[in-house]
Amino acid sequence: MRKVISGLIIAALLVLPMRAFTWGFQGHEYIGALAWEYLTPEGKVWVEERLALVNEPSLSKVTTWADRVRGSEEGFALGPLHFANIDPESDEFDMQRDCPNRRCVVGALLDDLAVMADANQSKQAQAEALRTFTHWITDMHQPLHMGYARDRGGNDIRITFFGTEQNLHRLWDTVMIRGMDKLLSPAEQAAANPLPAIGIQADWEASVVDWANHSFALAREFAYAELEPGEAIGESYFEQARPVIEQQLVLSAQRMAMIINAIAAD
């Protein structure tokens, strides 16, 4: 019965107009709300002080800023920072090859993190870095934002999902997450998945690159999954993708919170 219901939900969602944004607004905002649940009191104060400087009401809302400005000149300049395109012959992401001049989601995340962690930076500069950092770290955990260069992270792969044709990237960004009717509330999710005892490495860049490579591995195993262009997929594909999506939502929130908590503690 659950499979029938989820199939009907997805089929209904497929005919609705959707904004082609990363993780969808729903996914980004869910991650931001979940990250808030993981913040220490000091972390929450640090975030609130900086959100006020960029006129953002919450950590949940600020995660969507880089998508909200996409139609502007500023948003256009940020375009290449939403993803990294990786050589399909490679087993892992390489900063030199796949992120020239740090103009990719991994480089942008690290650059913002450096500003946020620098006590010599103004609160305004840290606020602006936080505003984009929250988006880059959530984007990086969507596996197809660490996808192949040859198909632009699945954008050029057309598939048929529950009888509706679309591209693979959009399927992972918006469609499947809206079909996850059993997703826990942020408070419930945080209670069920406490922060791990082992936090981020002393070398934050090493941690970020590890997370990027994990997303790339998930893209290869679950998103691409040896799909053929035009292939018809449905419940079986969705049921394999569901736990991957939920895992990445949780990991993204936990890692965002761990970084902010560490910066606030300093």
N, C-alpha and C positions, 0 to 999 in steps of 0.2 A: 504493500500500500504506500509506504514512504517513497518508493521509486516512482510510482505513478503520480503522486502528488508533486514531487520535485520536478518531474518532467512537465507537468501541466503549468507549474509556476514559471519555469524557464521559457516554455513555449509562449506564454502570455507576454513575458518581458521582451521577447525577441521582436514583437511587433510595435513596441513603444519607441518613440524617438529618444535617443540617448546622446548626451554630450560625450564626445570622444576624448575624455580626459583620463589620465593615468590613475589606475585603481578606481576610477570613478570618484566623484565627490564623496560618495558613501564610504568607500574604502579608506580614503585619506582621513576623513573625519573620525571614523571608527578608531583608527590607529592613534590619532591625537588624543581622543578621549580615553583610550586605554592607557597610553603613556602617562597621562595625568594621574591615573590611579596608582601608578608606580612611583611617582615623585615623592621625595622626602619633603617635610615642611620647608626646609631651606630651598629645595629645588623649586617648589611652587612659588615661593616669594621671588626667586630669581627670574622665573618665567613671567610672572605677573608684572613685575617692574618693567620688563622689556616689551611685553605685549602692549602696554599702555603707550609706549613711545612710537609704535607703528599702527596705533588705532585698530588693534585686533582684539576681539572680545575673549578668545579662549585658545588654548593649545589645539583643540579640535579644529577650530575654524582656520587658524593660521596655516595649517598644513595644506590648504587649497590655494593659498595666495598665488603661487607660481603658475597655477592653471587659470586663475581668475584674470590674470593680466596677459594671457596669451595673445590676445588681439591687439595689444599695444606695442609700441616701439620697444619698450623695456622687455616685454614678454617675448618678442621676436628674438632679441639678443640672447635670452636665456634658453631658447629652443634646444640647442645641442646638449644642454646640461641635464636633460631629463633622462638620458640613457647612455649606454656604451654599446657600440657595435663590435662584436668579437669575431675574429677569424674562425670560420667553421672547422678549419683543420687543426685548431688549437684545443688543448685540454683545459686551458685556464686563461683568465684575464691577465693581460700584461699592460701595465701602466704606460710604458714607453710606446708600445705599438698601438694599443686600443684607446688611448686617452692622450693624444698629442696636445701639448701645451696645457694639459689638465682640463681640456674642454670636453668633459664628459661628466656623467652623474657622480662617479667616484671622485674625480678631481675636485668638482664643485663642493661635494660634501666635506672633503678634507680641508679645503680652503676656508669654508664657513666655520668648521670646527676650530681651526686655528685662531680665528678672530674671536669666537665665543670664549675660548680658554685663555686668552691674553688679557691679563689684568690691566695692561697699559692701554687697552682699547677703551673708547668711550662706551657708555651704555647704549647710546644711539647706534653705534657701529655694531655692537653685539646684538642689538634688537633686529637690525636688518639682516645680520647673518643668521640669527635664529629663524627668521621668517622663511628663508630659503632652505636652510639646513633641514627643517622639519619635512620639507617636501622631497628633497633629494634622498634622504634616508628611507622614506616610504617608497619612493619610486624604485630605488635600488633593490628593494625586497620583492618587487613584482618580477618574477623570473624573466619575462620577455623584455624587460628593460636592460637585461644583460644577455641579449640574444645575438643572433648571427647578423653580421654586416650584410650578407648577400640577400637577405629577405627583410631587412630593416626591422629586426625584432619581431618577425611574424606579420608585419603589416602587409607584405606582398603575398602571403599565403592565404588563398581563398579556401574555405572549408564549408561544409553544410552541417549545421548543428541543429538537431531537432527539426530538420526540414527547411531551415532558413539559412541562406548563404550569407556569409560575412567573412571578415578576415580574422586570423588567429589572434592577433594582438588585441583587438577589441573584445574578443571572447574572454580573454583573461583579465582585461582592464575593467570591464563593466558588467558583462552579461552573467558570468557565473557567480560573482559575488552577490548579485541581486537575487540569485536563485537559492542562496544559502539561508533558508528560512529558520534553521536551528542555531544560528550564530548567537552565542551568549552575549548579554549586555556587557559593557566594559567593566563594570564592578564585579560581575560574576566571573568574567574571563580572568581578571586579575587575581581573584581569590582562588580560582582553579589552577592558575599558572603563575605562582610567585616568582619573583626575580631569582635567577640562579645565584648560588653561593659564590661562584667564580664570576667576577665581572669582566670588564674589558681589559685587554693587555696594557702594560705600561706604554708600549708603543701603539698608540691608537691607530696609526696608519696601517699597521700589520693587521689589526682587528678588522678594519674597514675592508681591506683587500680580501681577507678571509671570507667576510660576509658576502662580498661581491662574487667571489668564486663559488660560494654555496648557491647563490641565486642562479649563476650560469649553469651549474650542474643540474639544478632542478629544471631549468629550461630545456636542457637536452633530454633529460629522462622523462619528464612528464608533459611539458608543453608541446615540444616538437614530437616526441614519442613516435618517430619514424612515420609521421603523417605524409600522405600523398596529397598533392594539390587537388582540391575538389572533393576530397574524401568526405563521406557522410559519417558523422560521429554523434553520439548522444549520451545515454545514461551511463554506460560503462566508462566513457572518458570523463564525464562529470564526477562520478563517484571516486575515481582515482585522483582527480584534481582537487576535490573538496578539502581533504586534510592538508594538502600542500598549501592551498590558499590560506586556510585558517592558521597553520603554523607560521607562515610568513607574516601575517597580520600581527600575531603575538610577538614574534621575534623582533619585528620592526619597532613595535611599541616599547618592548623591554630595552632594546639597545638605545633608542632615543632617550629613554628615561635614565639609563645608567650613565650616559654621557652627560646629560644635564645635571644629574645628582653629583657626579664627580666634579664638574666645573663649579657648581654652587658650594660644594664643601671646601674647595680651595679658596 
